[in-house]
Amino acid sequence: MRFSTFAAGAVGILASTAAAIPTISVKGSKFFDSNGNQFFVKGVAYQLVPDDPLIDNNQCKLDAALMKELGANSIRVYHVDPSGDHRACMSTFADAGIYLWLDLDTFTTQIEQDKPQWNATQLEEFQKVMDEFQKFDNTAGFFIGNEVLTTGNGSVAAPYVKAATRDLKAYRDRKKYRNIPVGYSAADIATLRPMLQNYLTCGSNSSESIDFFALNAYEWCGQNTYAGSGYSALNAMVTQYPVPIFFSETGCNTVAPRDFGDQGAIFGKDMSPYWSGSIIYEWIEESNHYGLISYGAKVDASSPGAPPDGFPRSGTPIPVQPDFSNLANQWKTVSPSSIKAADYKPTLTPPPCPDATPGVWEVKGNVVLPSVGQTFNSADATKTSSGSVQPSATSTKKGDANSLSVGHVLAGLGGAVAVGFCLL
């Protein structure tokens, strides 16, 4: 159901309801709400349909109620239609105390590592998503990209990610929007991760750097441990990281059922001083069997009106057990160490920009960032920055997005590769 109009009174009710939830901001390496309390993400990936799961408020109400029972305070959504009416769903989630972490790209505007570019069409489409969702107090943050880089050779796309960050932060500030954090969600590639996380925050110009870094990591499988899973190595890489970091996807399912033992580590004494929580992949049961809930039994995909993969994508959510209860119990028992915003005095500084290593990291230090309309050539990866490149205000019209299949494709699972790099 797509909402198109509201009576003036209904709009006023929605606005006042959404405004009741504290907003989220960044201070140093931590998130805080507008009441001064440190914020830890307890979220689920939520993409019921390819284009936009936030326009059917009947479905949002059903899901938000069960998410509240789960103990979630966040959802991550990968794709939306910025022209849709999202007021009702966003108000429903706000009423449940649930924040949104939203990817700005679309199926046709994401930055690609094979042929990186940052053009006016991409900028305009990212801006449309920001325009629509900046108005909601429970919009917690925007992702400028998701798993754009997955290979050493693909690292040449990193300056384009940083250029997009620069231009969207400049647009946010120019429009006098709330200072909603802009960050990046990375694939867990052991050889790539240390350089990437440092590169996206290096340099003296904070207007070009991400406000937070997030990691899609599936290293903790089954009944594992802090050291055995690789989480201790991940933690060692971020103790001096200057912006918030959290898991934007986690929840390995190679051992069933999932007990979500990693949540005790993420929110525990070793990691909670540095990590700001996690988002579990994912809400809906699909063929990959990561779902925390289902909307009924799988049907024959060839039958009339059936979803393309046979998995129902709407209706009353039914917990997938014991996974759902296992996660709820983990979140009920965690108690991360925290600090009030007024008492927190951040001292961390940006890391050095990583130097180039052939085949591993192809960007030499603090290179000049691409301007709008620029596509990659090999000289870009070695031209050192001597100052900020100003964002362009030009824009072009974008054609219709091509429809892709439902579901997020997992790439670069960290459990398949060893970890052991330190911050540069």
Beta strands, then each sheet from edge to edge (+ up, - down):
strand 1: 24-27
strand 2: 30-33
strand 3: 38-39
strand 4: 41-45
strand 5: 74-77
strand 6: 99-103
strand 7: 117-118
strand 8: 139-146
strand 9: 182-187
strand 10: 212-216
strand 11: 245-250
strand 12: 275-280
strand 13: 293-294
strand 14: 318-319
strand 15: 374-375
sheet 1: 1+ 2- 3+
sheet 2: 4+ 5+ 6+ 8+ 9+ 10+ 11+ 12+ 4+
sheet 3: 7+ 15-
sheet 4: 13+ 14-
end
